[in-house]
Amino acid sequence: MGKKEYIQLELLFDDTPVEAKEEPVKATAPVVRTKPEAPVDTRMRAKRRRIRVTFADGTTFCDISATATMIMTIEKIGFERVASLNMEICHVPLVSRQVVDKYAEWTKQMADGWYLMAQGDTDQKYRQLKSIITSLSVDATIELGDFETNVTNENSRKGDTRKRKSRLVVTLQDGMVICGDNPLDTFKKTVRHIGVERVEKTNLKIGGNPITTSVKRYNNQVQVSSAKWLTVPSSVKDKYKILRILSAMTHTPFDVKILE
């Protein structure tokens, strides 16, 4: 065997270990499980619309209640001036001295025996006030927007932003309505309508005391004439009951209601 052939055979049977080529390891990121994020509410909360009236003298009315703002504005302008415009809602005067029984629920008491027909929303009250200011040439501006409350009138009706007290409303047979500044006033006016002498003849007793006396004897009495004092029940419900009894006993028909 020649030398050349020997070398070739040696190469064929060479048992020298050959290094294995390692395959590269692919890195994998760890799986992290997370809770899905809550959807973001992008909706804006609706802003409250309030009426703000600013007079030339700096007086500003902006109550949380549109009705309260309206009452204070009308009071400053003047009840009689506003009433002279003859504005109506549902064929009922916007401002008057009477309460229409059908709409007594929406009638709000103002000062000096005046009443406001307050049916309607904030937008309607804004338009009504704007019409009043324009028609009477009042030097004031009126705005509608998301304003902070700023009531500067010391006589503002706090009752308009809180729960109102109960009221008595008496509707006479001819349609006239008796609705005083408070239940006591309504009770007294109704007794005068019936007639103090007729009421006295019923001989009713309130809390064990006669309904009328010639002089003041009890703390719960009010004067209804020059020589007569009327005994008045303490609660609104008792006033309501006594008025119904008086209506039946004196044969004076009228309807009486309690409004909250």
URWO-V555982 format. One record per helix or strand of 2 or more residues. SS is the DSSP state (a for helix, b for strand). FROM is the first residue (numbers start at 1). LEN is the number of residues. Records with the same first field share a line. If there is no record, write none. Layout:
# URWO-V555982
SS->FROM-LEN / FROM-LEN
This chain:
# URWO-V555982
a->3-10 / 66-12 / 79-5 / 101-6 / 122-14 / 158-3 / 183-12 / 196-6 / 236-14
b->50-6 / 60-2 / 88-2 / 92-2 / 95-2 / 107-3 / 115-3 / 140-6 / 167-6 / 177-2 / 205-2 / 209-2 / 212-2 / 221-5 / 228-4 / 254-6
